[in-house]
Amino acid sequence: MTFVLGLAWAGLLASPFVVRARRAAPAARALSLGNAAAVPPALSARWRSRLDGVARLREMAVVRVLTAPFAHRRAALAEAALTRELPVAVDLLAVAVGAGCTPYLAVEVAARWSPPAVAASLDAVVRACALGAGFGPAWHGVARRQPRLEPLAEALATGDRTGAPVGPALARLAAEERAEARRRVESQARRVPVRLLFPLVFLVLPAFVLLTVVPGLAAGLSRL
């Protein structure tokens, strides 16, 4: 009995929506078939705007699906370039700090001479400071977009805030980045034989069989 009463109550609650959907269904069907003259003007405008919104959402979804692999590839390439160029930029910052520059002036100098991927992040810090942001918040904003720069941002922001020497921290960071780059290159070198296995098995060996074994077999069979 309770179940039946629940179904009845749900039917009463849903009845206005069902009636509205039944009234609007002919308008939607007429618009989808291109017969806008059979639809009242208010319903026609309302459903045309809804159908246009659905079409725009569909187009955005298709574009996002089609461009997602390219965006991921671009992000991976940018991350690889930043990782590859970071030790050089850290060395430039260490040289500038050792020459007597403050952390901010060291970033300005390194932004001119660093490789492109790191120079863009350093320029972002300089521009943020020029617009009134503090040196630490500017660095942390860049580090949120580029997590790879977070150790560098922490070292420079701490040195600027406390006045502690930044040179040892930068030297240690450069050594760590170079060690990680060396480990990454060694890991890629270990994967080379695995990548060469497919062309060796499916291209080189069949070509060898076709050029050496098959002519010998053909010559032997022709003498029979």
Residue pairs with C-beta under 8 A, 6 or more apart in sequence:
24 43
24 47
26 38
26 39
27 39
27 40
27 43
27 44
27 46
27 47
28 47
28 51
30 36
30 38
30 39
31 39
31 44
31 47
31 48
31 51
32 51
36 44
36 48
39 47
78 117
79 148
81 115
81 116
81 117
82 117
82 118
82 121
82 146
82 148
82 149
83 148
83 177
83 180
83 181
83 184
84 117
84 181
85 114
85 115
85 116
85 117
85 118
86 118
86 148
86 149
86 152
86 177
87 174
87 177
87 178
87 181
88 114
88 115
88 118
89 110
89 114
89 115
89 118
89 119
89 122
89 152
90 152
90 170
90 173
90 174
90 177
91 174
92 109
92 110
92 113
92 114
93 106
93 107
93 110
93 152
93 156
93 166
93 170
94 167
94 170
94 171
94 174
96 105
96 106
96 109
96 110
97 103
97 106
97 159
97 165
97 166
97 167
97 170
98 167
101 109
102 160
103 135
103 156
103 157
103 159
103 160
103 166
104 129
104 135
104 160
106 156
106 166
107 122
107 125
107 126
107 156
108 126
110 118
110 119
110 122
111 119
111 122
111 123
111 125
111 126
112 119
114 122
121 142
121 146
121 149
124 138
124 141
124 142
125 135
125 138
125 139
125 142
128 137
128 138
128 141
128 142
129 135
129 138
133 141
135 156
135 157
135 160
136 157
136 160
136 161
139 149
139 152
139 153
139 156
139 157
140 153
140 157
142 149
142 153
143 149
143 150
143 152
143 153
143 154
151 173
151 176
152 170
152 173
155 166
155 169
155 170
155 173
156 166
158 164
158 169
159 165
159 166
159 169
